Amino acid sequence: MFFHGWLLSHKQFEYQFQVLPAMGCRCIGMLIDAAAPTGVTKETADQLLTETLNDRPKMMRGVTDNFFFQYITGPFSDWFFQIQFIG
């Protein structure tokens, strides 16, 4: 079962949903809402909520830029950014 994080969607598991069933695995996604963020301070959570209300795309671009621990390509960053709104 795949659980996506806050603000994302099942689309982030696109690759797994293509490969694993071909290997005989059953994949389940979109049954429950996203998990709320944990491990952040109240101030950080308040800031994210304020930014979400004022300019969600800008806030999500910042989340995307901080999400990965290593360099990702521009097209991959754009894909990840888009799944947050299309899913």
Secondary structure as GFF3:
##gff-version 3
##sequence-region A 1 87
A	DSSP	three_ten_helix	10	13	.	.	.	ID=ss1
A	DSSP	alpha_helix	14	19	.	.	.	ID=ss2
A	DSSP	three_ten_helix	21	23	.	.	.	ID=ss3
A	DSSP	alpha_helix	42	67	.	.	.	ID=ss4
A	DSSP	alpha_helix	74	86	.	.	.	ID=ss5
###
